[in-house]
Amino acid sequence: MIRRGITIGLIVCLLAAAGYGGWFYNQVTTYTHEQISDDVYAIYGFGGNVGVLRTDIGTVLVDSMTFTMQGKRVRKLAEDLTGKPVVMVINTHYHLDHTHGNPAMPADTRFFSTSATVRHLLATEPDFWDENADYLPRETVDDDRTVQIGNKSVRMLHAGRGHTDGDLVVLFVDDRVVHTGDLMFGGRYPNIDLEAGGSVRDWAGTLDRVSELHFDRVIPGHGPATDRDGLAAYRAFIAELAVIGAHAAAEGWTLEHTLAHTTLTKNTGMSDFVIPLIMHIDTDFVVRRAWEEATGTVTARSR
Ligand SMILES: [Zn+2]
């Protein structure tokens, strides 16, 4: 009887694993895309949104998704959309769902990020980036830089701390489209990487600097493309979160008390961000992160 129970349990586990595997395979092989302007597209899939710019000498990508096999598909789709080979990739930050497609790009691609991003990549995944050293961002932008790629200007701005301490925002100048990286999660609660220098406190000010750029459309790091109003609503949510953290710290509230006595009001339309077995980001998560930063309970990773 016991053995039969174990056998049935094992079969149930295997079926569950197979089901999860099927779901996962479907996730990483499914892509949609949207035309954002004459020469800009967004590619959506399992991982960060990829921004695609057509120039007359090649294609510029913002981020490269989660796996190298995804990078191959993203590259093919982007090159089909633009009719030009990938010549430049900008990694908005170090998280693997924005960077691990890099090794699928042409060998002579120019890779850009902040130097903080390079530091985090090497600190968190030294083996991966040792094996793929040619695909590590070699050109760093820590302030504000515009590069000319054929007939298009691409502006890269590090506007301050937010999701991490190394987020790079990319403005496709001629098309008036901005890719915010994970400084914005569209329609869902954000991950907040305090351990990599992210900051709820600074985040709204960082978004204010982003708002000063000249753009009409916004590609967030996750979620659907939006516009200035969408970005402003998101900024209001982040600002409210910072106020909650500051208030809790000033009152000396425990985390439990803070979670029990906090009501978000600027979170209309936001849903939880769940990847089964890996990630669960909801209101409690974001409030906890705000509390941790405000009360100084974060252990910063070496930067
Ligand atoms: Zn991220």
Residues whose N, C-alpha, C, O or C-beta is under 5 A from the ligand:
A	BS01	ZN	H95 D182
